[in-house]
Structure formats: C-alpha cells, structure tokens
Amino acid sequence: MSNRDALDSFLQSLIPHSSRQDAVEISCILDGIIDGSISKQEAINRLSQPKLADSIANLAGKSVKHGGSIVDFGSEGQFGDVTIRDIVGGSVIKLNVPINLNQNSQNFSIGQQTNVYYISTNGQDLSLKTPDQLITNKKERVEIVIHTGNVQEIRADILVLKFAETFHGADYQISAKLGLTEQGLTQKIPELWDHTLLPSHPIIASSYILFLQVGSLWTFQYEQIRRFASDSLRILTKIAPGVKHIAMTIHGTGYGLDEYEAFRSQIAGFFDAFRNKLYPSQLERITIVEINPDRANRLRTILSLATPENINTEIQLLDNAQRIWFSSDIKSAGNHSTMKPLVFVTFNPDNDFDDVYYYGIQDPVSALGYICERSPSYTSKEDVNHVKDRINQASIVIADLSTTDLRLYFEIGYALGREKRLLLIQKESSTKHENIIGVNPITYKKIRDLEEKLSKEIKLLSM
C-alpha cells in the first residue's frame, strides 16, 4: 500500500460513509502540501470549503502518519488546526483553517484521557502530576501515559525498542514486520548504546522505530534500564527534533526482573533527561505500552504513588533553579537497586503462577523493602549461570511446591548448597511432598492468606 493509499484509508475510516469522497479530497490536499506541489495558502483555501467542515470536525484530535511526516488534526483541541510535522527534520507546517460547522452537526470534543500523568518542565518544578494538579502551560509539560494494547498498534511518532544482541518480546514482533535479522541489526549497531532510526512499515502504526543496542539481556538490569530511558530522549534530541510522541514498553519483566523496580528505573531515566534538559523540545507525550491489562494497572498504581501528594522527598539542585520531586523509591531506582536485598522466587513455569506471584509474593516482599525477582525461562548455559548468580545474590529464596518440575528442584538444590535462607510455599489443595530437607512449607488457601503469612515469615528472617 502506498503512502497516499494508506492516508486515504485512514481518513475514510474516521469519516461517515456518506462523506467518503471528502476523505479522498482532504488526502489529496495534504499529499500536495507535503510534496510541495501546492502552496500553504492554496491548501488552506481548499480545506476551508464549507462542504469539508463536518469531515474535518470528525478528524479533530486524530493523527496519521504519511511517509516521514505526521499530520495532526485539531491540535490543542481546535477544529481546523492542521499541523504537518517532519519528525526527523523537525520542520513544521501549520494550517489554521477557518471552519464553520453546519447547524445540524454533532458537537465534537476531545475527551480528557484517564490514567495520564505529566512531567512539568517549566523550570520551576520537575515532577509527576495528575491532570487536576497541573497548572503549567501545555508547552511546559510532558504526558506519561500507560496504554493497554499491542505495541504494533500504538500510533506514535517514534517507537523506541531495545536490541539485546538477539530479539525478544516487542522487538522480536516489530523486527519481523520490518524484515530485520539479528545479524543485520548487529551490523548497524555493533557497540553498546549504539542506535539506529529506521522508517516504519505500513502495518506498524508508529512512523519510525529507534533501536538501541543494550548488550546481553542478562546485563540489561535496573541501572541499564534507567540509562536506556534517559539516552532515548537524549538521542532523539539530536536525530529527531520534531518528535512529539514517543512510545516504548516496560523492560525486564519478561526475564524475571522486579516489575516495580524496573518501571521505577524507567521513570527515573525520564526524570534524568528532563533534569539535564536533554529531551526533544517539542515532546508532548511518552506512552508506555503494555499488552497485559493486569500489569498495565499495576504500572498505573506505581505512577499514582509517585505524584506529589504521595511524595516525601524533595531534592534541591545546586543552583536552585528548579525543584526535582522524587518519591524515595524513584530517586534510588536503577542507581542503587543492587544495594537493596533480593528475594528470588522459583516455581514450576507450567503452573498458572502470575496471580500468586504478583499479589501473594511480590506485594509483601516489596512492602518490606526487598527487590523481588522470579526465575526466568532458560535454555542455555548462559541462562543457567544467570539464575545461579541471582540465587547467589539473594538474601532469601522462595520456592512454590504446588506443582514441581526438574528446574524447580535444581534451583532449590542450588539454594540449599549455597546455604540460602529458604521459604517453601504450597497450596493446601496440592499434593504434599515428603519433607526431606527439614523445611516445612507455608500452606495457603487464598492469595490474601499467603500474603499475610509470607510477610510475617520474611520479617522474622530479617531480624
């Protein structure tokens, strides 16, 4: 599908069927001004035709990619504002089209998006805020949005992805659509923290893809996640000054890292970039895309706890030019994560373990100040060595015996061999195992029951 055909198709999807011809005409006008075949004034004159008014109103608040440009309709919530941005070059064409809606037209408005947080960047106060706390001008804020959905479908200017020597998760999905191979991308970005900006594919909603080389997946830990977030904004300042909306995923959860600490490290990286004023000047939104609805809700909770009404730490810069508000957890995330005690959790990967882990284990462990990591999938000797290293680093190892497999037994055995403090847990309804190691399991019927019992046991071990 050509760029022009894609633009036609997108506009037609937003405009009532009876006005589909309007979509073709609007598409033709926009295509002409982008390629330079018509002037800005001619475009305004043609778009301001009364017959197009209702169709343009239907487009208010929408954006569409067209080649290397993004077309925004209804910028600032105003009908008739059409902005055409060259993302990489940074050039902007603004069309202020006079629109008079027909009397029978529907009243259109851009609704306030829920679960949006802002980073104020006005030089007075750099902090996360909810919409009702925000008092700055729109140009002095950046939205932080948690979006539940597929990363392929998020309509951003630039989608930022890691490349950890091989493809994993979202970068695996996107690279397949782009026809990228691991070898080919390694040739483009061979060294740690190298980057490359690539044009997208029509099936991917974002206009460009930025890949950052982060080295081995096992070395991409909390400190590196914080740097990844900060470096992404710094790099885009140089190579894509016109970017307004970037998207990325959360990192680390697919290979066992602490979900809370990983996300806080990512947010802390954004703060680092804003504090040092190393971010694109036109940036308005950062979207974190998460396909798992439960995890997306947990990420929103983390953001809600980082807003000023919940923050108890204020950091004053030396020049007193601005105040940086951090929760103490975000302040230390990434930079001091290795100094926090670690709880390592092992289980049978074939077991439906997510609810038990996230609500029965992670919550009480995190509340007591520990990093909580779970055993990842592994198939190679390097993977096994990583798991052994995390057990070596752990203060406590928790093993769920509700269902068992060889991997679980291996990790329990290794923990015992390293003389780690071991907590066994088991559902009351599961098959009981002969006690051959002298450790009685904590039995639980409900997740809430496990949370309370586990919290007490960890407190006792920590004394």
Buried (B, 14 or more C-beta within 10 A) or exposed (E): EEBBEBBBBBBBEBBEEEBBEBBBBBBBBBBBBBEEEBEEEEBBEBBBEEEBBBBBBBBBBBBBBBBBBBBBBBBEEEBBBBBBBBBBEBEBBEBEBEBEBEEEEEEBEEEEEEBBBBBBBEEEBBBBBBEEBBEBEEEBBBBBBBBBBEBBEBBBBBBBBBBBBEBBBBBEBBBEBBEBEBEEBBEBBEEEBBBBBBEBBEEBBBBBBBBBBBBEBBEBBBBBBBBBBBBBBBBBBEBBBBBBBBBBBBBBBBBBBBBBBBBBBBBBBBBBBBBEEBBBEBBBBBBBBBBEEEBBEBBBEBBBBBBBEEBEEEEEEEEEEBBBBBBEBBBBBBBEBEEBBBBBBBBBBEBEBEEBBBBBBBBBBBEBEBBBBBBBEBEEEEBBEBBBEBBEEBBBBBBBBBBBEEBBBBBBEBBBEEEBBBBBBBBEEBEEEEEEEEBEBBBBEEBEBBBBBBBEBBEEEEE
